[in-house]
């Protein structure tokens, strides 16, 4: 998201690097987060997500590079940066013996919320997180996992920060609780910038405006889900339901052309002679209409479904991380090849006869 007077960037990160024991866990990372934007921060375990968020929140220093939150340098003024940030950790440590309202009042004091505004801020946070009706007077230790997550989010937004960082906000929740937390996060859009780190990729796709994927310390993908689909997914997929076994249906695919091939198949659960297929094509155009037309010509197929399958964020994630691993492997292989070439050259120089030796050999031959 570009910076404009109406939509300044809440976060600016430039060439951020962190080295532990000679290993780059964050490697030259740069990104921006616009005001009110919800960003999904993804990556495999050990990719550098948590370290990046710790640097951004002033919990640990970077080795090099810079990070700014609301124009304040994290390196030069981490205390001031923390005043702009609300943080919800993955394990969400909460006191078991306090009531929700008591805990939030206590946290308001730690966050330097003015005393005259404390009651109003606590009420607002509980209203946003839907805690004021059922959980306001309850002991935190008696709350369900879903309500405990809401308490953590209420704590994060209590001081009305410009940036909220959430680490796995929906982990361990049931579907109803996940929907409630998703709705809550959506309600923050446009009011606060949000970074969500999660392994539940469908949730990220549903709630985030943009996604950054990090692997081996480097950003390997950045953009909206739609733009990343175009960048990383090279083939189109279609779901087809017909009365035709795989051996015979494969012949139909080859006749239809367009690079169509069967990616997977299974017998329909209703056991009515139908097979469900996933077809793959390298052609970057919508073949749905032509598929319907061609398959409908043979009434024996009894076509009941033709649909274009939209690649999800999990497929994009796998493609992006796979590409980065292949690039790293390629660099290593290239480096190994260069080392071998260098050794060969050294060997050839070492064992090549000198001009004097060559002359002696020629004289001896005579």
PEZI-V387366 format. One line per field, one symbol per residue. psi: psi as a letter, one per 20 degrees, with the letter a starting at -180 (. if undefined). A space follows every 50 residues. Layout:
psi->???
This chain:
psi->pqprhhmrphpppplpppppkipohpnlpprqprpjqoppoqqrpjhjgh gghgghjjhqqqgraqppokipphghmhghghiippporgimpqphiqqg hgghgghhghjkppgiigggggggghggjliighigjqphijqrgghhhh gghgghjgjlrhppppomijpjqrhghggghghgghiipigqqppppqin hhgghhhqhqpppppkiqpiqparhghhghhioiqqqpppornpqgghhh hgghhibkjpqogrqqpqhilkjqqpqoqqqipkrojgghgggghihoih hlpipoqpppprhggggggghgghhhgghggggghgghggggggggghhh ipqrhghgghgghhh.
